[in-house]
Amino acid sequence: MAIGYAARWPGSPGKNAWMVAAVIILTAQGVVAQKVRVEEELEAYPTESVDLRCEFVDGGSLTKLTQVSWIWEPVDGQRDNIAVFHPLYGQSFPNMAFKDRVIFLHKELKIPSIRINNLRMSDAGRYTCEYATYPSGNEQGTTTLTMLAKPKNSARAVTVQAGSRSVAVARCEAADGKPAATIQWLSSVGGNHSTTVSNGSDGTVTVRSEYRLVPTAADNGREVICRVEQRTQDRPWTEVLRLSVEYPPTVTIEGYDNNWYVGRSDAVLFCQAKANPEPTTITWTTASGSLPDTVVVEDNKLMVRKVDDAVNTTFTCEVKNKHGASRQTLTTFVIGKDSTPQVAGLPLIVSHSENASFVSPLGWTAYG
């Protein structure tokens, strides 16, 4: 200790001489020598055991040892005697919380090391090995026991609805750890996060974090990663989460090839919908309301068994889920048996030019 202080003192001859004299006096009084040898710091986990080593080093002096006690200080100002060893009266364990968990490793006054089994988080604190001696009085050494706990990590996506305000779309938790864990989010989605910390009665810490953003339909299925770091873990803990964003349907009609000629039997339309959750109903109608007799519907597929003038109409597909409904329309044109398009029962003559063409129901064509 004196060397550490001397390094900070100004180098004047008077002060240096005073320092040397002080060290000589302290050495002569025996204050520098540590007679009780212990480990300064130990770390342990719940349910495990820990050995608190203690040894009296007398250096050949005539010190008489009367008894030794282990004193536990969970917090400043609280001192509880948990184990006592006396060469004549034997062992004693006065603290009920430790009585069935503490043993002396050696039945020898000079080496009164103890073992604490089935450790608890609440066992953290300072443990003092204290001798009653003659003629010098009490001698002691203190070990600080730090209890560690691996956090219980978990993460999950939160199902939300697409909207215009920021909401929590994922949550991550590192529960009952010691020391406190650090939570990070890795994502290209572009949100932000908030973190809260709560202390348990046993000294553990629970860290919770939320990932927030303004959710859109495009965010559904995108990935965010929760990463937890804590000193008891060999490596960071990670969990990949897929966002769950619900939204009403968007609809398109596909399959129309502009070649529905009279008598064709394989004409098909598909009602394609993007929605979360999946659509509950898909309904096909026409401009007149009901579907022609030549049309058959299977789920999202509309099949024309035989093309005729009845399917020369506008089809509508409406899709619903719990968040709303959406519809799409498509007008189909039937081509006559002679491959001439029909409009209102009149033949259409289609002519093409390099620039543009216009179709007349009377059979004439204008060029642009």
Salt bridges, closest charged atoms under 4 A:
GLU39 OE1 - ARG53 NH1 3.00
GLU43 OE2 - ARG231 NH2 2.57
ASP51 OD1 - ARG115 NE 2.59
GLU55 OE1 - ARG37 NH1 3.63
ASP58 OD2 - LYS110 NZ 3.27
GLU73 OE2 - ARG79 NH1 3.70
GLU73 OE1 - ARG126 NH2 3.37
ASP76 OD1 - ARG126 NH2 2.84
ASP123 OD2 - ARG101 NH1 2.79
GLU130 OE1 - ARG79 NH2 3.52
GLU173 OE1 - ARG208 NE 2.69
ASP176 OD2 - LYS152 NZ 3.32
GLU210 OE2 - ARG171 NE 2.87
GLU210 OE1 - ARG212 NH1 3.21
ASP219 OD1 - ARG222 NH1 3.21
GLU223 OE2 - ARG242 NH2 3.14
GLU229 OE2 - ARG227 NH2 2.84
GLU246 OE1 - LYS322 NZ 3.32
GLU246 OE1 - HIS323 NE2 2.70
ASP257 OD2 - ARG264 NH2 2.95
ASP266 OD1 - ARG264 NE 2.68
GLU318 OE2 - ARG327 NH2 2.14
